[in-house]
Amino acid sequence: MTSDAIVVGGGVGGLVAARRLALEGFAVTLFEQSEVLGGQVARQRISGVDLDAAAESFATRGGAVAALLDELGLANDIVTPSPSPAWLHRGDGSAVPLPATGLLGIPGDPLAPDVVRAIGREAAERAARDAELPARTGTDASSLGELVRVRMGDAVVEGLLAPVVRGVHSMSPDDLPVERAHPRLRAEVLEQGSLAAAVRALRAASPAGSAVAGIRGGMFRLVDALADECRRLGVEIELGTPVEEVSADGVIVGGRRRGGVVVRAAAPPADDGRRLTLVTLVVDAPGLHDAPRGTGLLVAPDAPGVAARALTHLTAKWQWVADALPGRHAVRLSYDGVPDDAVATATRDAGILLGTPIEEVLDATEYTWARGASASTGDLPAVGEAAAGTGLASIVPHAERTARELSNSRRIRPARGAGERMEG
Ligand SMILES: Cc1cc2nc3c(=O)[nH]c(=O)nc-3n(C[C@H](O)[C@H](O)[C@H](O)COP(=O)(O)OP(=O)(O)OC[C@H]3O[C@@H](n4cnc5c(N)ncnc54)[C@H](O)[C@@H]3O)c2cc1C
């Protein structure tokens, strides 16, 4: 049996590509190895409510995700998180609000009171000496950790940068390439003359408004809407169907060949075995009504007695979650690897991080995710994490672009003919 296009993998990357190709008039088949679509955009049921089990928001940069949501009829359900700040749980066990003017924790104003409060005056003064260094100093650094260490000192790296980078990128800043942290950071240091000035310039250049947004009711609604539209457009979606082999003109599934131009949307996880476990707790804890740690905390790697690397206070961050769980609280803790006795560990950590004991856990879930897709996608058209980078703000426009390029190329010819193309 032949399709014009075969999409391998039913995460957001695969669904966006399948939808676009179907809109362009091609007969598309999508194979998904598991029984559900969405991949890392997944739903979980806890305390009778559906919440996100992995991705819970999207970066608003570029506008592609919002544009897609608009096309799918979800524009009115785009919501922004509470503007209250995230906090930092420090190496000495105390907590402070994360300085307001930073980029990944790098301060734009090293002597601002919130920076001094977070790392101490001496360290803040060392960081401020960044302004006196030649612009070139540190700009040949191979990692973000090295760049910040050279320009602002160890205390900024350990006290501000490392917890944020660990929370956002699941890695040490010493392993994070400068360009992956921000593609323009190195050039801005050279142009602006210092790291702090570069941070201020990059912050000023980003559009006003929230840098991230979510969907009322959960990010997984994007997957439901994409799947509905794909089906409406005639995409054949085969669940529980792992693709065993891939070539330029077809795939093998269940030992049988299916012909068609292949779009890879399922990169195997990188073989470094990195795993991330999320534990969500729904708790009865009146001490949390005032959101004592804002929308959540990032944890310094050396914080004593806490295994979590970040905590999100979901009912403080998203109004729709608070509305769905009246009088209760949902918190989500992230762990590198898989913690022993995850729910007990998370309950203990939540009490320490939020500064209020968690006496009653009403419900709990635990999900472990492989992190980091292998970058090798071969020569075939590829969408999704491995081809576009992590995160929906990268994956959605890349998958749209890749599908459009494919549809305009000679590599794919509609079996049913251009005259029969569907209108989109
Ligand atoms: C815990 C967590 C939190 C996150 N939070 C955010 C966030 O808040 N904002 C954000 O933008 N991003 C977030 N991300 C990242 C984001 O979710 C991913 O980058 C994105 O969803 C990846 O989409 P994808 O289509 O590339 O791949 P995936 O979602 O991994 O989908 C790939 C699909 O392919 C299927 N598949 C694999 N092999 C085969 C095969 N051989 N045959 C058929 N099917 C196959 C898989 O079952 C899967 O369904 C988060 C990720 C995690 C794990």
The ligand as an ORCA input file, in Angstrom:
! r2SCAN-3c Opt
* xyz 0 1
  C       9.349     16.832     31.300
  C       9.389     17.680     30.068
  C       8.949     18.987     30.133
  C       8.979     19.784     28.979
  N       8.520     21.043     29.062
  C       8.441     21.801     27.946
  C       7.800     23.056     27.963
  O       7.253     23.480     29.000
  N       7.763     23.786     26.807
  C       8.293     23.289     25.625
  O       8.220     23.983     24.599
  N       8.886     22.083     25.584
  C       8.958     21.330     26.707
  N       9.530     20.088     26.654
  C      10.106     19.635     25.389
  C       9.017     19.309     24.375
  O       7.971     18.619     24.998
  C       9.627     18.469     23.266
  O      10.740     19.170     22.706
  C       8.633     18.166     22.149
  O       7.367     17.773     22.646
  C       9.226     17.062     21.267
  O       8.356     16.799     20.197
  P       8.801     15.781     19.040
  O       7.646     15.691     18.125
  O      10.120     16.145     18.501
  O       9.101     14.399     19.772
  P       8.320     13.484     20.800
  O       7.318     14.263     21.567
  O       9.383     12.753     21.545
  O       7.505     12.491     19.859
  C       8.116     11.459     19.159
  C       7.057     10.379     18.947
  O       7.596      9.380     18.096
  C       7.196      8.118     18.556
  N       8.147      7.126     18.037
  C       9.439      6.919     18.422
  N      10.004      5.939     17.696
  C       9.055      5.513     16.828
  C       9.026      4.508     15.809
  N      10.093      3.763     15.540
  N       7.883      4.324     15.111
  C       6.777      5.092     15.361
  N       6.760      6.047     16.333
  C       7.880      6.262     17.037
  C       7.223      8.275     20.060
  O       6.418      7.277     20.688
  C       6.661      9.680     20.222
  O       5.256      9.696     20.352
  C       9.482     19.257     27.764
  C       9.912     17.921     27.711
  C       9.851     17.139     28.844
  C      10.268     15.687     28.776
*
